[in-house]
Amino acid sequence: MGFLGDFELAEEAAQEAFAIAAERWARAGTPANPRAWLVATARNRAIDRIRRERTLAAKYKLLEAPEAVHDEFHDADFRDERLELIFTCCHPALATDVQVALTLWALGGMSTAEIARAFLVPEKTMAQRLVRAKRKIRDAGIPFRVPPAHLLPDRLVAVLAIVYLIFNEGYDGRSPLLASEAIRLGVALAELMPDEPEVLGLLALMLLHDARRDARVRDGELVLLADQDRELWDRSQIAAGRAALERALALRGDATGGAYVLQAAIASLHAQERTDWVQVAALYGELSRLTGSPVVELNRAVAVAEAQGPDAGLAVLERLKLDSYLYLHATRAELLRRLKRTNEARAAYERALRLVRSERERRFLEGRLAELPR
């Protein structure tokens, strides 16, 4: 899309490239760098179309490129293009929810139906929003480029939020490739804005979480932090995450940090051999004051329960108004189970199961419910 500046033309070119790949790779085998092959093929198909139509002859001069498809591309060749795309999707001319939806569609690999579910709207409604957003980018001539330095802060909040959303889509089990893509974007952003603490904080947060990926699932089932095999943690990635966090904290000076820096600090504590729950609860308190988020308070309730006991955690939990949030009921069920308030725990598990979407989470909750004494 960055080459073309036109979502619809890019979509059509990409579809043609995948069709060619399906036919050619079956005969000749997969190329050494499939991503580069697809990008180059899509670009060449788009150029052919521009040539045929002639009405876009001026744009073709900007797209002049060799006709041959080469395999010797490297990931760095496309890093700037991904950043151009995400900054384009996060242009201030678009509403914030549209920025998020368009980026998840264009860069996160999510289907319109999946994005509609995330936004709790009908698929048709989301499809219309995406079409309007793409047309607005085209008609307004919004450039496909990383904005100049003085405009970067205006886009940064939305960009970081979207990168983290893409990471969570992958980390929660939808596709590990999404988590890897988000980390690559985080690295690129850190290279673009090396003195921005929140950029480094987000990169540290993603690296530290992703380092525990292999230990989070065993035989297809979720494994709680306390039960994870720490031998499966990626120590080099933990070290890289902590280095990014230390750089972010150094840039903040005496200040605790922004939301991503605080979350990274919490993730770093979780990556220790034994979690310091008192310190985790204190950091969640800082994060809660900074964001005012009830979800953060839910996480603080978990930390308080570990540090002071389930009664103390439950007292925090009961003040929250998150009745439609799965993890409130799942957490409440766990704390009630630990307090041996079995009937209340059963009701909380059943409420959580009515809200669950992931089959892996469903199996986990059903297992915990089945463990309750009758």
N, C-alpha and C positions, 0 to 999 in steps of 0.2 A: 504493500500500500504506500509505503514511503516513496518508492520509485514513481508511482503513478499519481498520487494525490487524489484518487477516486476510488471509494469503497466498492462501488458496483462493478467497475471495470476490474478491480483487483479480485473480487469474488469470482467473476466469470473466468478470469485467467487462471486462478487457483484450481477451479473445478476442472478445467481442461488439462492442467498439469497433472492432477491426480489421475485422470482418465488415461493419459499417456503413460504414466508410471505403472498403472495396473497392467497395461498391455506389455510394455517394454521390459519391465523388471521381471515379469514371469518368464521371459525368454532369455534375457541377458544377465539376470541377477541384479541384486540391489547395489547401487553405486557406493563408493567409500563414504561419501557424505550425502545422505539422502536429502537433508534439509537444503543444502546448497543446490543440489540438482533440481529440486522442486521450485525453489525461488528463481533460479536462472531460467528454467523452462517456462514458468508462469510469466516472467518478465518478457521473454521472447514472444510468447503467444500474444501478450498485450501489445507489444510493438507491432506485430503482424496486423492486429486488428486496427491499430491506429493508422497504419499505412493504408489499409484498405479503405477506411472511412474518409481519410484525407482532411476531414474537418478538424482533426486534431494534429495537423502537420506541425504546428508550432511546438506543441508539447512533445512530439516525437524527437525534435532536436535536443530536448533535455534528456531524452531517454536513450540516446545513441549508445549502443553496446554491441559487442561481438555477437554474431549469430550462434556460434558454437556453444554448447553447454559444457562447462568444465566441472570437474570434480574437486579441483584443488582450491576450494574455498575454505576459510577458517571461520570459527564462531565469531571472532572479533570483527569480521567483515559485516556482520549483521547486528552487532550490538547497538550502534548508533541508530539503525533503522528501528529497532524495538523501542528505543527511547523516544525517537521522533513520533512513533505511533502513539505511545502512552501519553505524551505531552499534548498531542493533537486531540486525543479523546478527552483530555482534562482541560480543554480550553474554557475560559470563564464564560464564553458565550453560551455554553450548554449548562443546563441545570445539573446540580450535583448528582442526583440519582441517575440522570441520563449519562453523565460522565462515567459513573461506576458500571452501569449496564453495558455501555458501548465498549469499554475496555475489556470487560469480562468476555464479551462476545468476540472482539477482534483479536485480543491477545491471550485471553485465558482459555480459549478453546471450549467455552461453554456454549451449549445450544440455547436457542431462544426459549425453549420450554424450561430448561434448567434455570435460566436467569429469571424467568417469570415466577417460578416457584420461590426463588430466593427473595423476590420483591413482593410476594403474596398478591400477584395480579394475574389475570387471565393471559394465556400465551398470545392471543390476538392483540391484546393491549400492548404487551411488551414488543411484539413485532412492529406495531405501528410506531412506537417510540423510537425504535432503532432505525427504522426507515427515515423518519423525520430528522433524526440526528445526523445520519449520513448525508442527507440532502442539504441540511444546514451547513455542514462542513464544506460540501461542494459548492453550494450557491454563494456562501459568504467568502469563499476563497481562503478559508482558514489554512495556513501553511502546514505542511507535514515537516516539521523541524523542531529541534530542541530550541526553546525560546532563548533570547539573549539573557545574560546573567542577571540584569536588573529586574526581569520578569519572573525568574525562577521561583522566588518565594511565594508569589501569588498562586502558583500551581502546585506547590510542594505538598500541602496538606492532602489534597485529593489524590495526588500521585502515590504518596506513601500509603494511604488508606487502601487504594486499589491493589497495589503490589502485595500488601498483607492479606487482602481478600483472596487473591490468586493463590498465595502460599497456603492459606488455610483450606482452600478447596482441595489442594493436593495432599496436604498433611493429614486431613481428616479421612483420607482413603479414596477420594474420587479418582485421582490420577497422580502418582508420584512425579510425573513429568511436569505437572503444574507447579509443584513445590520447587523443583529444580529450576524451572523457568523464572519463578519469582526471585530465587536467590541470584540467578544471573543478572536479573534486572537490578537487584539491590547492589551487586558489585559494580555495575555500570553507573548507577546513581552515585555511589561513593566515589568513583573516579571523576564524575562530573562535578560533584559538590563535596570535596574532601574535608572541608571545615564545617560541615553542617552536622551537629550532634545527633539530630533525630534521624538523619539518613544512616549514620553509622549505628545508631541504636536499633533501627529496624533490621539492618543487615546482621547485627549481632544476635538479635532475637531469633531470626529465621535460622541462622546457623546453629544456635544452641538447641532449638527445638528439633531441627532436622537431624542433629547428631544422635538423638535417641530413637529415631524412626524404627530401626530394626528390632528394638526391644519392646516396642509398643504392641506388637501383635505376635501371638504364638499359636500356631496351628489354626490360623484364621480368626482367632478370638482376641479381643482387647485385653491388654495386661496393664493393671494399675501401676503407677510409679513405684510404689513400695515393693512390688513383686517383680519388677523388671530385672533382667540379667544385665548387670552393668558391664560385663565383658563385651556385650554387643554394642555398646556406645562407641561412637566414632571420636576418639580422643583428639585426633588432629583437628577435626572440625570444631570441637569444644574449645580448643586452644585458639583457633582462628576467631571464633565468636567472642571469646574473652578479650582478645587483642583489640577487636573493633569496639567493644564496650569500654575498655580502658581509654582508648583514643577519644571516644564520645564524652566520657566523664572528664577527661583532661580539658577538653574544649569548653565544658560547662563551668569549669572552675570549681567554686565552692557549692554551686547549686546542685541539687539532687538530680535534676534532669527532667526532660519532657516525658511524654507518655511512653514512647518507644524505648527510651533509655531506661526508664523504670522497669518496664516489662522485661527488658534484656537482663537487668540486674537480678530480677526474680528468677528468670530462666537459668542464669548462671548458678544461683543457689541450688536449684533443682538438679543441676548437673554435678553437684558434689556427691561424694560417697554417702553422706548423711545430710539430709536437708535441715537447715536451721529454720524451723518453722516460726520461731519468734521474730526473726529478722524478715522472713517472707511476709508475715502478717503486718509488720510495720511498713514495709514497702508498699503493700496493697493499700494500707491506710493513706499513704502519700498519693498513690495513684487515684484512689477514690476521691480525695479532696481536689485533685487536679481535674479529673474528668466528670465527676458527679454521676458516674455510670452505675446503675444497679447491678450490671453484670460483674463489674469490678468488685462491688460489695459482696456478691455471691462468692467470688474467688477468695475474698478476705475471710468470709465465713468458714470456708474450708480450712484455711491456714490457722484461724483462731481455734477451730475444733482440734486440729493436730497439736497446737501449742498449749491449749488450756482445757481441752476436753470437749466432747460432743455437745454438752449442755450450753457451753459458751458459744459454740458455733451456731447452734440452733437459734439462740437468742438473736444473733445478727440476722440469720436467715429469715426469721418470721416477720421482720420489718419490711421485707422487700415485696414490691408489687410486680411480680413476674409470672402471673398465673399461666400464661401461654408459653412459657419458656421451659423446654424439656429439662435442662440441667438443674433448674431450681428444684423440681420434683425428684429428680434422680439423687441430688445431693441430700435433700431432706430425708429421703428414704434411707440413705446410708447412715445418716446421723441417728435417725429413729431406730434403725436396726441395732446400732451400737449401744443405744440406751435400753434395748430389749422392749421397746414399745412396738410389739410385733404387729398388732392390728393396724396401727397408724402407718407403720412402715409399708405394710402390704398395700394399703390404699394409695400411698405416695408412689410406689413402684407401678401400680396399675395406671395411675394418672400419667406418669412419664411414658409408659408404653403406648398410651393413646396419642402421644405427640411425636413419637420417634419416627424417623424416616430411613435411617441407615439400618440395613439388615444386621450388620455387625453389632451395632449398639442395641438392637432389639434382642439379639441372642444373649448379649451380656446382661441386660436387665432381666430377661426371663430367667437366666441362670441365678441371679441374685434373689429374685422373687422365690424361686423354687427352693432355695436354701433356708428360707424362713421356717421356723418350727410351726407346726400346725397346732 
